[in-house]
Amino acid sequence: PVPYPFDHVESKWQAFWEENKTFKTPERNKSRPKKYVLDMFPYPSGAGLHVGHPEGYTASDVMARYWRMTGHDVLHPIGWDSFGLPAEQFAVQTGAQPADTTKANIANFKRQLKMLGFSYDWDRELATTDINYVKWTQWIFLQLFKKGLAEQSEVSVNWCPALGTVLANEEVINGKSERGDHPVMRLPLRQWVLKITNYADRLEAGLDGLDWPSGTLTAQQQWIGKSTGCEIVFDVEGNNSESVRVFTTRPDTLMGVTYVTLAPEHPLVSALTTPEQKEAVDKYVAETSSRSDLDRTSSKEKTGVFTGGYVTHPLSGEKVPVWVGDYVLGSYGTGAVMAVPAHDSRDFEFAKAFDLEIKWVVKPKEGELNEEEAFTEPGVSMNSGEFDGMTTDKCKEAVTKKLEENNKGGAKITYKLRDWVFSRQRYWGEPIPIYFPVDFPKGVDAKTQNPASDGCEHTIRYDQPIPVDEADLPLELPLMEDFKPGDDPAGCLARAKDWRYFEKDGKWFARETNTMPQWAGSCWYYLRFLDPKNNNEAFSKQADKDWMPVDLYVGGAEHAVLHLLYARFWHQVLFDLGYTEHPEPFQKLVHQGMILGSDGEKMSKSRGNVVNPDDIVTDQGADALRLYEMFMGPLEAVKPWQTSQVAGVVRFQNKVYNVVKVAAENNETEMDVETTRLLHKTMKKVTEDIKSMSFNTAISAMMVLTNHLQTLKEKVPLEAAEKLSLMVSPFAPHLGEECWSILGNTESLAYHPWVEYDETLCVDDEITMGVQVNGKARGEITIPADADEETAMAAAKEVDRVMNQIEGKEIKKIIYVPGRILNIIAK
Ligand code: ANZ
């Protein structure tokens, strides 16, 4: 055998594919099925590709190549998620411009992806930082703005002084920034907010029918947090016009309410507070204002204070005391709860802490109430007058109905999902295409003023946002020498005064200085891939019709909530506006499992366990890396990297190469029965395994076939070598093409029809043979012709007449000649 010259072969085929534009997306041919195969595009960091990237990218590439060979039109694009905080921080560290570092990082990533032989259509490459992409991201923002889905709001935001930016709730973990682990504080700030909550019901309902991992569906559901219950009105005692509305999932416990609790930020706190309680309430509200929602809900110790005020129970008419407690969140439901300490653990802890009344109104269906803790399970109502004896479900309905009749509330659905804080006080993002009029002090002639000059007194009318004319897009970032965040929460763009202020028709205006978050670009890149060169629209309706939805989306589970939810939200808006025919963008989603270091730990620079794909490709080749990553285990599983195992797939490649060479030289060899059967079984297995993305088992089936072909020495049939080359090509495309050409083909196999197996040839030949016990015929068995002794014995023991003879006896000897005789000697 000769060694497989991977180095030379891989560069040769990469040049061939590039020159021939082998993977250029075809014009859609309506008579053929289509597949849109999408990778979560990479963020081009300064560190380059790590071995986790090629795992998902190889998996999608196998599918794209398989589908091309099975008669599909395939769209398989790639691009760069290149805006964002890390790129900006990297530029700050290296003293360079983010535009330049981004360009260099993209070039490096591109080199690495090309070296791995992925079948991307490079003509569709895009970066979210491309000005022609920014233009359409800004255009989508304007559509959101015009639809009332983007608005400004004074929000209590998560301000991270170290990063100089506001973070979305989801970017804050335990009071620290997700990126960098810096402290985060709450601060009111003017922000752009996208009204994703308007789509909460659609985002929830749309999950139905998606072929996604169940964990990801659950994560999205929990994030959206649909809660079905009831809103109930408690009128304020001694004030006819005010009432406290509460949201509850347990209207059946209404007769067990012993107090009402308001969140400290509830608007009625001061109205309900009596003069005697004012000092205590004010103090409490001030103390709790800085606590995060997470702290407030997770701490066991309940704090609070009595307002001195009362509300009226909507059914009993009794006076109910009103408390303030920070375990009630201002941002969820109505910001107020009807407290039922007997049946809600939080209320129970609060009632115990302040010695408040506990009224039991639900008992278990069986057994006794334990009054040491809240009984939160469903059961049967008691101490509830007309509702007594009803099951929890029945009682919920009855109470809701009664409240509706009395005009004191009704059924209500609430979501945990919050609106999306969309502005960042950073440089490296898409400028938000909005501007505001500038006012000067009374009596000052605007014509003589320039708000960009120092000391020119003026006011920016944030209350009058004006969208940039669509014809004026893109709105480019100004070039700034110093783009570090400052202490101005308006962001660093506020310092680019010549960019910020402009004059039009004799009037002065100021641009929005916030930029979009990194999520913006990744919300719609899959749509731009449909039509990346279109200068007149974000993407054409025809392109949407041709290619959407994405048939397979491969990427990390870390995007299970945010990216996928934000992208679905934008998509649904574009659907409502008629730009896409498809309500959901990603039909099937697969998460590749993380590849750990050889020590079983997450790869990280500090641990020194990072495997660099460049090294593997240089030493063993791209196909070896691809094969190894697909062979490591099931795609979704978390797997440790084992460099020693790469040698195994290298040996496999060498064997494939050599059996193919032998077949090419002696191409007269005919297929024998055994090879025919193994070949068809392998073709069946590989085909089925690719369909179910079970790549490791497909590769091991090809290994078995290759080992068999190797045992044929100089007699490898051409047909077997051809089929093996085709099957191996989605995994090891360079090797596949090389083998294909060694076998005398002059065209690439990228579009050659996939192998077809004959089901009848996949079944093992079976024979029927007699079974003897102590030399006497006792029955017959039907087993594969080449079955081993164990299989034959197992079949024999199924035969009653055989079993009767050997039961309770010791088997002394078995005489087995496959296909001829099975004689069991038993005493
Ligand atoms: C009375 C009650 C009785 C409740 C009972 C529960 C059990 P989910 O499922 O998460 O939606 N709640 C409502 N608004 C709240 C807020 N802003 N902050 C903290 N808690 C709030 O939970 C809904 C339940 O959480 C509501 O039902 C309310 O407590 C509480 F035996 O009302 B319940």
Boltz pocket constraint, residues with backbone or C-beta under 6 A from the ligand:
constraints:
  - pocket:
      binder: B
      contacts: [[A, 225], [A, 227], [A, 247], [A, 248], [A, 249], [A, 250], [A, 253], [A, 263], [A, 327], [A, 328], [A, 329], [A, 330], [A, 331], [A, 332], [A, 333], [A, 334], [A, 335], [A, 336], [A, 337], [A, 338], [A, 339], [A, 340], [A, 342], [A, 343], [A, 344], [A, 375], [A, 376], [A, 414]]
      max_distance: 6.0
